[in-house]
């Protein structure tokens, strides 16, 4: 027998993805973030499902709030993980050992991006039981799951890619995290401000052009206002564009992975 019959080596992004998944879920980072997410949803779910004296919301509005919070906090969780992916390694001094491995920088970014996306998938799994418990029928459950799977996934994909892009260029992990959280809050604000209404042409355009506010507004329209999905496709344009564009930007920035400083 000859040595030429050995197994074909794994692709670089698969190796990086496995390593990142191991660090995320076998360590404390991913589980601690998911635990905090679960506690917040539990508190909100309790308030929304309390007895009639304190429950001022109907089932659809309760589910709508849970879905919007799940999209917002789940996306934020993935954003925080991706914002730490490269700048964190740079600051901890572990990026150098990663860059000298026989793995392309493109594969490093793709592997880290895929691993960070699992944070949103975990948040989605946690959110589903709350939606089912608060819903008053299979129709509400179906609408909520569709909102989470479509709108939530697009918003999370866009923000995860944004976090990785910022992390690639930020020399400080603190700067990366602060910038990403600030951008997230700015993007989410329009859909939560009563002064910006979808009833006006300008307000509607501002919300639809913003991928985060568009995704949150779609959840409200479908679950609370009971508007048909056929009228909501315009709210998916900016999340789709942002998810694709930011992913391409994050991957293109792989060539800028440096140690920083004088090194």
TORDREN-483916 format. One line per field, with one value per atom (N, C-alpha, C): residue number from 1; atom name; x, y negated, z. Coordinates in pm, whole numbers. Each point is the difference from the previous one (the first is absolute). Layout:
BEGIN
resi <- c(NUM; ...)
name <- c(CA; ...)
c1 <- c(X; ...)
c2 <- c(Y; ...)
c3 <- c(Z; ...)
END
This chain:
BEGIN
resi <- c(1; 1; 1; 2; 2; 2; 3; 3; 3; 4; 4; 4; 5; 5; 5; 6; 6; 6; 7; 7; 7; 8; 8; 8; 9; 9; 9; 10; 10; 10; 11; 11; 11; 12; 12; 12; 13; 13; 13; 14; 14; 14; 15; 15; 15; 16; 16; 16; 17; 17; 17; 18; 18; 18; 19; 19; 19; 20; 20; 20; 21; 21; 21; 22; 22; 22; 23; 23; 23; 24; 24; 24; 25; 25; 25; 26; 26; 26; 27; 27; 27; 28; 28; 28; 29; 29; 29; 30; 30; 30; 31; 31; 31; 32; 32; 32; 33; 33; 33; 34; 34; 34; 35; 35; 35; 36; 36; 36; 37; 37; 37; 38; 38; 38; 39; 39; 39; 40; 40; 40; 41; 41; 41; 42; 42; 42; 43; 43; 43; 44; 44; 44; 45; 45; 45; 46; 46; 46; 47; 47; 47; 48; 48; 48; 49; 49; 49; 50; 50; 50; 51; 51; 51; 52; 52; 52; 53; 53; 53; 54; 54; 54; 55; 55; 55; 56; 56; 56; 57; 57; 57; 58; 58; 58; 59; 59; 59; 60; 60; 60; 61; 61; 61; 62; 62; 62; 63; 63; 63; 64; 64; 64; 65; 65; 65; 66; 66; 66; 67; 67; 67; 68; 68; 68; 69; 69; 69; 70; 70; 70; 71; 71; 71; 72; 72; 72; 73; 73; 73; 74; 74; 74; 75; 75; 75; 76; 76; 76; 77; 77; 77; 78; 78; 78; 79; 79; 79; 80; 80; 80; 81; 81; 81; 82; 82; 82; 83; 83; 83; 84; 84; 84; 85; 85; 85; 86; 86; 86; 87; 87; 87; 88; 88; 88; 89; 89; 89; 90; 90; 90; 91; 91; 91; 92; 92; 92; 93; 93; 93; 94; 94; 94; 95; 95; 95; 96; 96; 96; 97; 97; 97; 98; 98; 98; 99; 99; 99; 100; 100; 100; 101; 101; 101; 102; 102; 102; 103; 103; 103; 104; 104; 104; 105; 105; 105; 106; 106; 106; 107; 107; 107; 108; 108; 108; 109; 109; 109; 110; 110; 110; 111; 111; 111; 112; 112; 112; 113; 113; 113; 114; 114; 114; 115; 115; 115; 116; 116; 116; 117; 117; 117; 118; 118; 118; 119; 119; 119; 120; 120; 120; 121; 121; 121; 122; 122; 122; 123; 123; 123; 124; 124; 124; 125; 125; 125; 126; 126; 126; 127; 127; 127; 128; 128; 128; 129; 129; 129; 130; 130; 130; 131; 131; 131; 132; 132; 132; 133; 133; 133; 134; 134; 134; 135; 135; 135; 136; 136; 136; 137; 137; 137; 138; 138; 138; 139; 139; 139; 140; 140; 140; 141; 141; 141; 142; 142; 142; 143; 143; 143; 144; 144; 144; 145; 145; 145; 146; 146; 146; 147; 147; 147; 148; 148; 148; 149; 149; 149; 150; 150; 150; 151; 151; 151; 152; 152; 152; 153; 153; 153; 154; 154; 154; 155; 155; 155; 156; 156; 156; 157; 157; 157; 158; 158; 158; 159; 159; 159; 160; 160; 160; 161; 161; 161; 162; 162; 162; 163; 163; 163; 164; 164; 164; 165; 165; 165; 166; 166; 166; 167; 167; 167; 168; 168; 168; 169; 169; 169; 170; 170; 170; 171; 171; 171; 172; 172; 172; 173; 173; 173; 174; 174; 174; 175; 175; 175; 176; 176; 176; 177; 177; 177; 178; 178; 178; 179; 179; 179; 180; 180; 180; 181; 181; 181; 182; 182; 182; 183; 183; 183; 184; 184; 184; 185; 185; 185; 186; 186; 186; 187; 187; 187; 188; 188; 188; 189; 189; 189; 190; 190; 190; 191; 191; 191; 192; 192; 192; 193; 193; 193; 194; 194; 194; 195; 195; 195; 196; 196; 196; 197; 197; 197; 198; 198; 198; 199; 199; 199; 200; 200; 200; 201; 201; 201; 202; 202; 202; 203; 203; 203; 204; 204; 204; 205; 205; 205; 206; 206; 206; 207; 207; 207; 208; 208; 208; 209; 209; 209; 210; 210; 210; 211; 211; 211; 212; 212; 212; 213; 213; 213; 214; 214; 214; 215; 215; 215; 216; 216; 216; 217; 217; 217; 218; 218; 218; 219; 219; 219; 220; 220; 220; 221; 221; 221; 222; 222; 222; 223; 223; 223; 224; 224; 224; 225; 225; 225; 226; 226; 226; 227; 227; 227; 228; 228; 228; 229; 229; 229; 230; 230; 230; 231; 231; 231; 232; 232; 232; 233; 233; 233; 234; 234; 234; 235; 235; 235; 236; 236; 236; 237; 237; 237; 238; 238; 238; 239; 239; 239; 240; 240; 240; 241; 241; 241; 242; 242; 242; 243; 243; 243; 244; 244; 244; 245; 245; 245; 246; 246; 246; 247; 247; 247; 248; 248; 248; 249; 249; 249; 250; 250; 250; 251; 251; 251; 252; 252; 252; 253; 253; 253; 254; 254; 254; 255; 255; 255; 256; 256; 256; 257; 257; 257; 258; 258; 258; 259; 259; 259; 260; 260; 260; 261; 261; 261; 262; 262; 262; 263; 263; 263)
name <- c(N; CA; C; N; CA; C; N; CA; C; N; CA; C; N; CA; C; N; CA; C; N; CA; C; N; CA; C; N; CA; C; N; CA; C; N; CA; C; N; CA; C; N; CA; C; N; CA; C; N; CA; C; N; CA; C; N; CA; C; N; CA; C; N; CA; C; N; CA; C; N; CA; C; N; CA; C; N; CA; C; N; CA; C; N; CA; C; N; CA; C; N; CA; C; N; CA; C; N; CA; C; N; CA; C; N; CA; C; N; CA; C; N; CA; C; N; CA; C; N; CA; C; N; CA; C; N; CA; C; N; CA; C; N; CA; C; N; CA; C; N; CA; C; N; CA; C; N; CA; C; N; CA; C; N; CA; C; N; CA; C; N; CA; C; N; CA; C; N; CA; C; N; CA; C; N; CA; C; N; CA; C; N; CA; C; N; CA; C; N; CA; C; N; CA; C; N; CA; C; N; CA; C; N; CA; C; N; CA; C; N; CA; C; N; CA; C; N; CA; C; N; CA; C; N; CA; C; N; CA; C; N; CA; C; N; CA; C; N; CA; C; N; CA; C; N; CA; C; N; CA; C; N; CA; C; N; CA; C; N; CA; C; N; CA; C; N; CA; C; N; CA; C; N; CA; C; N; CA; C; N; CA; C; N; CA; C; N; CA; C; N; CA; C; N; CA; C; N; CA; C; N; CA; C; N; CA; C; N; CA; C; N; CA; C; N; CA; C; N; CA; C; N; CA; C; N; CA; C; N; CA; C; N; CA; C; N; CA; C; N; CA; C; N; CA; C; N; CA; C; N; CA; C; N; CA; C; N; CA; C; N; CA; C; N; CA; C; N; CA; C; N; CA; C; N; CA; C; N; CA; C; N; CA; C; N; CA; C; N; CA; C; N; CA; C; N; CA; C; N; CA; C; N; CA; C; N; CA; C; N; CA; C; N; CA; C; N; CA; C; N; CA; C; N; CA; C; N; CA; C; N; CA; C; N; CA; C; N; CA; C; N; CA; C; N; CA; C; N; CA; C; N; CA; C; N; CA; C; N; CA; C; N; CA; C; N; CA; C; N; CA; C; N; CA; C; N; CA; C; N; CA; C; N; CA; C; N; CA; C; N; CA; C; N; CA; C; N; CA; C; N; CA; C; N; CA; C; N; CA; C; N; CA; C; N; CA; C; N; CA; C; N; CA; C; N; CA; C; N; CA; C; N; CA; C; N; CA; C; N; CA; C; N; CA; C; N; CA; C; N; CA; C; N; CA; C; N; CA; C; N; CA; C; N; CA; C; N; CA; C; N; CA; C; N; CA; C; N; CA; C; N; CA; C; N; CA; C; N; CA; C; N; CA; C; N; CA; C; N; CA; C; N; CA; C; N; CA; C; N; CA; C; N; CA; C; N; CA; C; N; CA; C; N; CA; C; N; CA; C; N; CA; C; N; CA; C; N; CA; C; N; CA; C; N; CA; C; N; CA; C; N; CA; C; N; CA; C; N; CA; C; N; CA; C; N; CA; C; N; CA; C; N; CA; C; N; CA; C; N; CA; C; N; CA; C; N; CA; C; N; CA; C; N; CA; C; N; CA; C; N; CA; C; N; CA; C; N; CA; C; N; CA; C; N; CA; C; N; CA; C; N; CA; C; N; CA; C; N; CA; C; N; CA; C; N; CA; C; N; CA; C; N; CA; C; N; CA; C; N; CA; C; N; CA; C; N; CA; C; N; CA; C; N; CA; C; N; CA; C; N; CA; C; N; CA; C; N; CA; C; N; CA; C; N; CA; C; N; CA; C; N; CA; C; N; CA; C; N; CA; C; N; CA; C; N; CA; C; N; CA; C; N; CA; C; N; CA; C; N; CA; C; N; CA; C; N; CA; C; N; CA; C; N; CA; C; N; CA; C; N; CA; C; N; CA; C; N; CA; C; N; CA; C; N; CA; C; N; CA; C; N; CA; C; N; CA; C; N; CA; C; N; CA; C; N; CA; C; N; CA; C; N; CA; C; N; CA; C; N; CA; C; N; CA; C; N; CA; C; N; CA; C; N; CA; C; N; CA; C; N; CA; C; N; CA; C; N; CA; C)
c1 <- c(84; -84; 88; -49; 75; -71; 76; -56; -95; -1; -85; -147; -35; -141; -63; 69; -52; -126; -69; -125; 26; -99; 8; -12; 86; -6; -129; -46; -121; 21; -109; 8; 30; 70; 43; -114; -108; -110; -73; 4; -60; 80; 131; 88; -19; 1; -19; -137; -101; -136; -14; 61; -6; 70; 114; 75; -80; -61; -79; -124; -65; -118; 38; 115; 45; 25; 68; 28; -127; -96; -123; -93; -19; -102; 53; 128; 57; 62; 15; 47; -118; 26; -106; -61; 65; -46; -139; -17; -129; -110; 30; -102; -42; 94; -35; -87; 32; -83; -140; -7; -129; -81; 68; -69; -64; 75; -56; -118; 10; -109; -124; 20; -112; -66; 80; -57; -86; 47; -76; -131; 4; -123; -96; 56; -84; -74; 73; -62; -108; 31; -96; -120; 26; -110; -90; 57; -81; -91; 57; -80; -111; 30; -99; -110; 28; -98; -59; 21; -53; -153; -61; -146; -63; -128; -70; 17; 31; 14; 124; 105; 121; 32; -72; 25; -88; 57; -75; 16; 63; 27; -78; -46; -61; 111; -39; 99; 89; -58; 80; 101; -42; 93; 111; -34; 101; 102; -49; 90; 83; -63; 72; 116; -24; 106; 112; -37; 100; 83; -67; 72; 95; -45; 87; 120; -25; 110; 96; -53; 85; 87; -58; 77; 109; -39; 95; 113; -37; 102; 78; -68; 71; 103; -39; 94; 113; -33; 103; 99; -48; 89; 98; -52; 88; 96; -48; 85; 116; -28; 105; 105; -47; 94; 89; -60; 79; 91; -44; 83; 126; -4; 117; 87; -49; 63; 144; 30; 135; 71; -68; 64; 32; -84; 27; 125; 16; 122; 122; -16; 111; 43; -97; 30; 56; -46; 48; 132; 47; 128; -5; -120; -14; -18; -13; -21; 125; 118; 123; 11; -29; 8; -104; -113; -102; 42; 64; 39; 114; 82; 113; -39; -125; -45; -23; 4; -20; -147; -64; -140; -9; -69; -10; -79; 27; -72; -148; -27; -139; -73; 64; -61; -16; 93; -10; -126; -24; -118; -128; -5; -120; -30; 102; -21; -51; 58; -44; -141; -32; -134; -107; 27; -95; -17; 109; -9; -81; 22; -74; -148; -35; -140; -76; 68; -67; -54; 50; -54; -146; -29; -138; -86; 54; -74; -38; 93; -29; -108; 7; -101; -136; -4; -125; -62; 84; -49; -59; 63; -50; -132; -15; -118; -125; 15; -115; -95; 47; -95; -79; 60; -73; -111; 30; -101; -116; 30; -104; -85; 64; -73; -93; 38; -80; -104; 18; -92; -135; -108; -132; -52; 88; -43; 114; -15; 107; 31; -100; 24; 100; -12; 93; 140; 7; 129; 67; -76; 57; 53; -79; 44; 127; 4; 116; 124; -14; 115; 49; -93; 39; 76; -47; 67; 142; 14; 132; 93; -52; 84; 39; -87; 28; 61; -79; 47; 114; -17; 103; 132; -7; 123; 75; -74; 65; 66; -72; 57; 123; -9; 113; 119; -25; 109; 70; -79; 58; 85; -51; 73; 121; -9; 115; 114; -33; 102; 55; -87; 45; 101; -31; 90; 136; 1; 127; 79; -70; 69; 65; -73; 56; 115; -15; 103; 128; -13; 118; 86; -62; 75; 29; -72; 20; 125; 87; 121; -24; -114; -34; -132; -6; -124; -107; 39; -96; -63; 82; -51; -96; 35; -84; -137; -2; -126; -84; 64; -74; -59; 77; -48; -117; 11; -106; -130; 10; -120; -63; 81; -52; -73; 58; -65; -131; -1; -121; -112; 34; -101; -52; 88; -43; -91; 30; -82; -136; -5; -125; -91; 55; -76; -119; 14; -112; -132; 5; -123; -63; 74; -52; -42; 25; -34; -137; -94; -134; -2; 102; 4; 23; 59; 24; -107; -97; -114; 4; -44; -7; -119; -84; -116; 37; 117; 48; 99; 9; 89; 145; 42; 139; 31; -90; 22; 9; -88; 2; 131; 50; 125; 118; 0; 109; 6; -115; -3; 35; -52; 26; 146; 64; 140; 96; -46; 83; -26; 97; -25; -53; 47; -44; -143; -26; -134; -102; 43; -90; -39; 97; -29; -91; 24; -85; -139; -10; -131; -81; 66; -70; -61; 77; -51; -124; 2; -115; -119; 26; -110; -72; 79; -59; -66; 67; -48; -99; 21; -87; -110; 38; -97; -73; 44; -63; -10; 105; 4; 53; -48; 43; 145; 61; 140; 19; -103; 12; 24; -34; 22; 132; 78; 117; 133; -2; 125; 95; -55; 87; 87; -44; 79; 117; 4; 107; 114; -22; 101; 130; -6; 123; 67; -73; 69; 73; -60; 66; 125; -13; 114; 111; -37; 101; 69; -75; 59; 102; -36; 90; 121; -28; 107; 100; -50; 90; 80; -60; 75; 116; -27; 106; 108; -41; 96; 88; -63; 76; 102; -41; 92; 111; -35; 102; 104; -38; 93; 97; -13; 92; 145; 20; 137; 61; -85; 50; 21; -1; 26; 146; 26; 139; 4; 123; 17; -18; 18; -13; 126; 2; 115; 122; 112; 125; 40; -88; 36; -33)
c2 <- c(119; -119; -125; -107; -125; -109; -105; -112; -84; 23; -83; 31; 103; 36; -69; -100; -69; -79; -43; -73; -140; -49; -135; -100; -100; -94; -81; -36; -78; -141; -63; -138; -89; -109; -87; -58; -43; -63; 100; 129; 103; 17; 1; 13; -118; -120; -120; -1; 38; 3; 95; 118; 96; -53; -62; -54; -110; -89; -110; 53; 98; 59; 63; 67; 61; -106; -108; -107; -71; -13; -73; 78; 131; 76; 96; 35; 84; -84; -129; -94; -70; -117; -71; -114; -42; -119; 18; 101; 19; 34; 88; 43; -114; -84; -112; -101; -30; -93; 59; 128; 65; 6; 18; 3; -136; -108; -133; -26; 44; -14; 74; 121; 80; -66; -56; -67; -119; -79; -116; 41; 102; 48; 59; 66; 58; -109; -106; -111; -67; -21; -64; 90; 130; 93; 9; -8; 3; -123; -117; -122; 1; 57; 1; 102; 105; 108; 1; -106; -5; -6; 3; 6; -129; 0; -108; -136; -3; -129; -76; 72; -70; 24; 95; 25; -89; -107; -96; 28; 109; 30; 123; 1; 122; 94; 119; 103; -43; -59; -40; -108; -96; -106; 55; 94; 63; 75; 78; 73; -96; -110; -99; -61; -31; -56; 102; 125; 105; 16; 0; 18; -116; -123; -116; 1; 33; 6; 113; 113; 113; -37; -70; -44; -98; -98; -101; 55; 74; 52; 116; 84; 110; -51; -103; -61; -70; -65; -66; 101; 116; 104; 46; 23; 40; -111; -125; -115; -12; 19; -9; 109; 121; 110; -28; -46; -27; -121; -98; -119; 34; 110; 45; 97; 46; 112; -25; -118; -30; -99; -110; -98; 60; 93; 67; 84; 73; 81; -90; -111; -95; -55; -32; -59; 103; 125; 105; 61; -42; 48; 136; 48; 133; -8; -121; -13; 42; -29; 33; 149; 82; 145; 49; -70; 38; -34; -117; -45; 83; 61; 79; 145; 37; 134; 9; 119; 16; -11; -106; -27; -141; -18; -133; -95; -126; -100; -6; 29; 10; 109; 117; 110; -33; -76; -41; -83; -95; -86; 79; 85; 80; 93; 66; 90; -73; -115; -79; -53; -38; -51; 107; 118; 110; 38; 0; 36; -104; -128; -105; 6; 46; 11; 100; 100; 98; -63; -119; -70; -37; -45; -32; 127; 108; 125; 50; -13; 40; -88; -131; -93; 33; 40; 37; 122; 100; 120; -35; -92; -41; -76; -81; -85; 79; 111; 74; 46; 60; 41; -117; -118; -116; -41; 5; -34; 98; 128; 103; -15; -30; -12; -120; -110; -122; -7; 75; -7; 63; -50; 55; 86; 43; 86; 29; 104; 36; -109; -84; -107; -101; -37; -95; 61; 128; 68; 3; 31; 7; -136; -106; -134; -39; 31; -37; 75; 129; 78; -50; -36; -53; -131; -86; -128; 24; 92; 28; 62; 91; 71; -87; -92; -83; -133; -81; -134; 8; 84; 11; 52; 101; 56; -101; -81; -100; -110; -48; -104; 54; 123; 60; 20; 43; 21; -132; -106; -132; -50; 11; -52; 86; 130; 87; -36; -21; -40; -138; -91; -134; 9; 82; 16; 53; 95; 56; -101; -80; -102; -105; -45; -97; 62; 126; 69; 15; 13; 18; -125; -117; -125; -69; 36; -65; 57; -87; 44; 35; -46; 25; 74; 102; 73; -88; -89; -91; -91; -50; -86; 78; 122; 83; 24; 41; 28; -126; -110; -126; -50; 7; -47; 85; 130; 89; -19; -11; -19; -136; -103; -133; 2; 66; 10; 77; 107; 78; -84; -78; -85; -107; -58; -102; 59; 121; 64; 43; 41; 47; -113; -119; -112; -44; -14; -53; 76; 131; 78; -12; -53; -12; -142; -96; -139; -32; -48; -30; -114; -86; -113; 44; 119; 52; 105; -35; 87; 52; 125; 58; -55; -80; -56; -117; -59; -107; 57; -63; 51; -4; -112; -13; 99; 12; 93; 144; 35; 136; 28; -97; 18; 14; -81; 7; 136; 54; 129; 113; -5; 106; 1; -117; -7; 49; 13; 44; 148; 87; 145; 46; -61; 42; -49; -129; -52; 63; 31; 66; 139; 76; 132; -3; -94; -12; -48; -92; -50; 109; 84; 112; 92; 28; 85; -63; -129; -69; 1; -24; -4; 134; 108; 132; 51; -13; 62; -85; -130; -87; -62; -58; -66; 95; 127; 105; -35; -57; -30; 121; 23; 119; -9; 115; 6; -62; 8; -53; -150; -69; -145; -37; 99; -28; 23; 38; 35; -119; -120; -118; -19; 56; -11; 99; 93; 99; -41; -106; -39; -41; -94; -48; 108; 85; 108; 96; 32; 89; -65; -126; -72; -13; -36; -17; 131; 110; 130; 41; -16; 39; -94; -132; -98; 5; 7; 1; 130; 110; 126; -9; -58; -17; -95; -106; -94; 69; 77; 70; 95; 73; 95; -75; -111; -76; -61; -26; -58; 103; 125; 103; -33; -73; -38; -102; -59; -103; 54; 130; 58; -17; -91; -26; 3; 4; 4; -137; -106; -135; -44; -126; -55; 4; 27; 3; 136; 99; 138; 33)
c3 <- c(0; 0; 0; -65; -8; 75; 31; 75; -83; -134; -87; 15; 74; 16; 120; 59; 117; -31; 104; -18; -54; -71; -54; 115; 8; 111; 1; 118; 13; -52; -44; -43; 119; -28; 109; 80; -68; 73; 89; -38; 84; 129; -13; 116; 96; -57; 82; 63; -76; 53; 117; -13; 111; 124; -21; 114; 69; -80; 56; 73; -58; 65; 134; 2; 125; 107; -38; 96; 45; -92; 31; 91; -29; 70; 105; -7; 105; 110; -26; 101; 65; 56; 73; -81; -108; -71; -59; -83; -65; 98; 95; 95; 93; 41; 89; -73; -126; -78; -20; -31; -21; 129; 112; 129; 30; -24; 20; -93; -124; -97; 50; 53; 49; 121; 90; 117; -40; -96; -45; -66; -84; -63; 104; 101; 106; 76; 36; 73; -86; -125; -90; -24; -17; -19; 121; 120; 122; 8; -29; 5; -105; -116; -107; 22; 77; 20; 140; 76; 137; -3; 119; 4; -52; -14; -70; 68; 125; 69; -43; -40; -43; -147; -62; -142; -85; -52; -81; -149; -36; -139; -44; -126; -51; -48; -40; -33; -116; -103; -116; 36; 81; 38; 88; 88; 85; -84; -96; -88; -85; -44; -78; 76; 127; 83; 20; 29; 17; -127; -115; -127; -27; 24; -23; 94; 126; 97; -36; -43; -39; -120; -97; -116; 42; 83; 43; 85; 106; 91; -61; -79; -66; -99; -77; -95; 73; 112; 79; 56; 42; 51; -107; -121; -110; -37; 7; -30; 98; 128; 103; -21; -32; -22; -121; -109; -121; 17; 80; 24; 78; 73; 78; -79; -115; -69; -40; -53; -48; 91; 34; 88; 136; 45; 127; -6; -110; -17; -14; -69; -15; 136; 84; 130; 97; -12; 90; -47; -117; -51; -64; -35; -60; -152; -55; -144; -78; 55; -70; -27; 101; -19; -100; -9; -97; -143; -15; -133; -60; 84; -52; -32; 28; -34; -151; -58; -145; -40; 46; -33; -56; -110; -60; 89; -13; 80; -38; -124; -45; 78; 14; 74; 149; 53; 141; 22; -88; 14; -20; -101; -26; 117; 53; 113; 123; 29; 115; -21; -122; -30; 21; -49; 16; 147; 74; 142; 77; -28; 70; -32; -121; -39; 86; 55; 85; 127; 37; 115; -25; -122; -35; -6; -53; -8; 140; 94; 138; 61; -27; 51; -60; -126; -66; 67; 31; 67; 136; 72; 131; -13; -104; -16; -38; -71; -50; 111; 111; 105; 58; 11; 51; -96; -129; -101; 6; 8; 5; 126; 113; 127; 2; -64; 4; -110; -107; -113; 36; -63; 27; -114; -86; -109; -96; -84; -94; -102; -31; -96; 51; 127; 61; 9; 36; 8; -136; -104; -135; -44; 26; -37; 75; 131; 82; -45; -29; -45; -136; -87; -131; 15; 91; 25; 52; 95; 58; -103; -81; -96; -119; -39; -117; 42; 67; 39; 100; 102; 103; -55; -86; -56; -86; -78; -85; 83; 102; 88; 71; 52; 71; -93; -124; -96; -32; -18; -30; 116; 122; 116; 34; -21; 24; -94; -127; -97; 33; 46; 39; 114; 101; 113; -41; -93; -44; -82; -81; -80; 91; 101; 94; 77; 41; 76; -80; -133; -85; -7; 11; -16; 134; 104; 131; 68; 45; 67; 147; 53; 140; 8; 85; 19; 61; 89; 62; -104; -93; -107; -89; -33; -85; 64; 125; 69; 16; 40; 21; -132; -107; -130; -48; 15; -47; 78; 131; 82; -31; -17; -33; -134; -100; -131; 11; 79; 19; 61; 102; 66; -95; -79; -96; -107; -44; -102; 54; 127; 57; 44; 24; 56; -86; -133; -79; 17; 8; 12; 137; 98; 136; 34; -89; 26; -56; 84; -51; -101; 3; -92; -144; -18; -134; -30; -81; -26; -142; -17; -134; -78; 67; -68; -91; 23; -87; -99; -117; -105; 45; 61; 45; 111; 96; 110; -48; -94; -55; -73; -77; -72; 95; 108; 96; 68; 34; 67; -96; -122; -98; -45; -1; -44; 107; 122; 112; 24; -18; 10; 136; 108; 132; 28; -24; 25; -95; -122; -95; 50; 50; 52; 122; 90; 120; -36; -96; -42; -68; -79; -63; 105; 106; 108; 63; 22; 59; -94; -127; -98; -11; -6; -19; 127; 112; 124; 78; 3; 80; -86; -114; -85; -94; -2; -79; -149; -52; -142; -77; -120; -76; -44; -16; -43; -137; -83; -136; -4; 110; 7; 67; 42; 83; -70; -127; -66; -13; -5; -12; 124; 113; 123; 1; -96; -5; -93; -79; -98; 68; 93; 64; 86; 74; 71; -94; -116; -95; -57; -42; -56; 104; 122; 106; 33; 8; 32; -105; -129; -108; -7; 2; -16; 115; 124; 115; 9; -43; -3; -99; -117; -100; 51; 70; 57; 103; 89; 105; -61; -103; -65; -73; -65; -74; 93; 125; 96; 57; -43; 49; -34; -109; -39; 95; 86; 92; 142; 14; 132; 34; 92; 44; 152; 49; 146; 63; -81; 56; 70; 35; 70; -89; 56; -73; -48; 23; -32; -142)
END
